[in-house]
Amino acid sequence: MGSLKLMCAGCHSAVPRLTNGRCDDCKATTLRLGTKKPVETIDMTPTWRGIVPVLVAAIENGTVQGRRIALEELYRMADLADKQVEASKVAEGKANG
């Protein structure tokens, strides 16, 4: 990662020229510390398989509230799985009804 520099929060100009507290390039009034390098985003969404051991541990060893929350999450995940199965059936022309 590059070194941090004072940057305009509006146009991302490094070491912006200021007149009366405004960036000369875009007239923004906010400065920030940053780099010219684009910000990278890391997707940290857990997989269902990855979250199940956490839910099981909460059910087995958690507080009453922790158990309730874990069970609610398992039921929510089951509902989403059922909806996906139904959507797959509809897409294949095999819907019940």
C-alpha positions as CSV (number, residue, x, y, z in Angstrom):
1,M,0.0,0.0,0.0
2,G,1.3,3.5,-0.8
3,S,2.2,6.1,1.7
4,L,-0.6,8.3,3.1
5,K,-0.9,11.8,1.7
6,L,-3.3,14.7,2.3
7,M,-5.9,14.4,-0.4
8,C,-9.1,16.2,-1.5
9,A,-12.1,14.0,-0.6
10,G,-13.9,15.3,-3.7
11,C,-11.5,15.0,-6.7
12,H,-8.8,12.9,-4.9
13,S,-6.2,15.4,-5.8
14,A,-3.0,14.7,-3.9
15,V,-1.9,17.7,-1.9
16,P,-4.7,19.9,-3.2
17,R,-4.3,23.6,-3.7
18,L,-6.8,25.4,-1.4
19,T,-8.4,28.8,-1.7
20,N,-10.6,30.0,1.3
21,G,-10.7,26.4,2.6
22,R,-11.9,24.9,-0.8
23,C,-10.1,22.7,-3.3
24,D,-9.1,24.8,-6.3
25,D,-10.0,21.9,-8.6
26,C,-13.4,20.8,-7.4
27,K,-14.4,23.3,-4.6
28,A,-14.7,20.5,-2.0
29,T,-14.2,21.5,1.6
30,T,-13.2,18.1,2.9
31,L,-9.7,16.7,3.0
32,R,-8.7,13.2,4.0
33,L,-5.6,11.0,4.3
34,G,-5.3,8.5,1.6
35,T,-3.4,7.2,-1.4
36,K,-3.8,7.5,-5.1
37,K,-4.1,3.8,-5.3
38,P,-7.8,2.6,-5.8
39,V,-9.4,1.2,-2.7
40,E,-9.7,-2.6,-2.8
41,T,-12.8,-4.3,-1.4
42,I,-12.6,-7.8,0.2
43,D,-15.8,-9.8,0.3
44,M,-16.0,-11.4,3.7
45,T,-19.5,-12.8,3.4
46,P,-19.5,-16.1,5.3
47,T,-20.6,-19.3,3.6
48,W,-23.5,-21.2,5.1
49,R,-21.3,-24.2,5.7
50,G,-18.8,-21.9,7.5
51,I,-21.5,-20.3,9.8
52,V,-23.1,-23.6,10.8
53,P,-20.4,-24.6,13.3
54,V,-20.8,-21.2,15.0
55,L,-24.6,-21.7,15.2
56,V,-24.2,-25.2,16.5
57,A,-21.7,-24.0,19.2
58,A,-24.2,-21.3,20.2
59,I,-27.0,-23.8,20.5
60,E,-24.9,-26.3,22.5
61,N,-23.0,-23.8,24.7
62,G,-24.6,-20.5,24.5
63,T,-26.9,-18.4,26.6
64,V,-30.6,-18.6,26.3
65,Q,-30.6,-15.6,24.1
66,G,-27.7,-17.0,22.0
67,R,-29.5,-20.3,21.5
68,R,-32.7,-18.4,20.4
69,I,-30.7,-16.3,17.9
70,A,-28.9,-19.3,16.5
71,L,-32.2,-21.2,16.1
72,E,-33.8,-18.2,14.4
73,E,-30.9,-18.0,12.0
74,L,-31.0,-21.7,11.2
75,Y,-34.7,-21.4,10.4
76,R,-34.1,-18.3,8.3
77,M,-31.4,-20.2,6.4
78,A,-33.7,-23.1,5.9
79,D,-36.4,-20.8,4.5
80,L,-34.0,-19.3,2.0
81,A,-32.9,-22.8,1.0
82,D,-36.5,-23.8,0.4
83,K,-37.2,-20.7,-1.7
84,Q,-34.1,-21.5,-3.8
85,V,-35.3,-25.1,-4.3
86,E,-38.7,-23.8,-5.3
87,A,-37.2,-21.2,-7.7
88,S,-35.1,-24.0,-9.3
89,K,-38.2,-26.1,-9.8
90,V,-40.0,-23.2,-11.4
91,A,-37.1,-22.6,-13.7
92,E,-37.2,-26.2,-14.7
93,G,-41.0,-26.2,-15.1
94,K,-41.6,-28.6,-12.2
95,A,-43.4,-26.3,-9.8
96,N,-45.9,-27.8,-7.4
97,G,-49.4,-26.7,-7.6
